[in-house]
Amino acid sequence: MLVVDDDNDVRRSCADVLRTAGYRVVEAENGLAALEYLKSSEVGAVLLDVYMPGLDGLSLLDEIKDPPPVALLTAHAYDDAVVVRRAKVTMYIQKPVAPPVLLEAVANMISGA
């Protein structure tokens, strides 16, 4: 699982929750760092912040040829129609996210539910 968010507190919090639940987690502090990691490594899923300086989440998705399941993580309300049009997005999760909600969303994303 790759967790990408420019907010250190959000990224670390999500990563800690996922690690505690038994997921192997790698963190990236921005889209460019995530892109570099994905060039040389495979991950089972990506938890991806939408709004980041430099390479934002949606632009990162455009750069990934065949991404694993992706959940967009955003503090803004997101129109389902926008997400549906992005074939590479499995789901979106609105911040702040409670640990049980995050775990359920990630489990559903990975299982394809």
NORMO-V698439 format. One line per field, one symbol per residue. ss: DSSP state (~ for helix, > for strand, _ for the rest). phi: phi as a letter, one per 30 degrees, with the letter a starting at -180 (. if undefined). psi: psi as a letter, one per 40 degrees, with the letter a starting at -180 (. if undefined). Layout:
BEGIN
ss->???
phi->???
psi->???
END
This chain:
BEGIN
ss->_>>>___~~~~~~~~~~~~~_____>>>__~~~~~~~~~~____>>>>>_______~~~~~~~_____>>>>>>_____~~~~~~_____>>>>____~~~~~~~~~~~~~__
phi->.ccbaddedddddddddddddjddbccbdadddddddddcbcbdabcbddcbdicddddeeddddbddebcdcbdcdbdedddddcedcdabbdddcdeddddddddddddid
psi->hhhhhehdddddddddddddeeihhiiheidddddddddeiiidihhhidhiibhiddddddehdgiahhhhhieihhhdddddegdehdiihhiihiddddddddddddee.
END
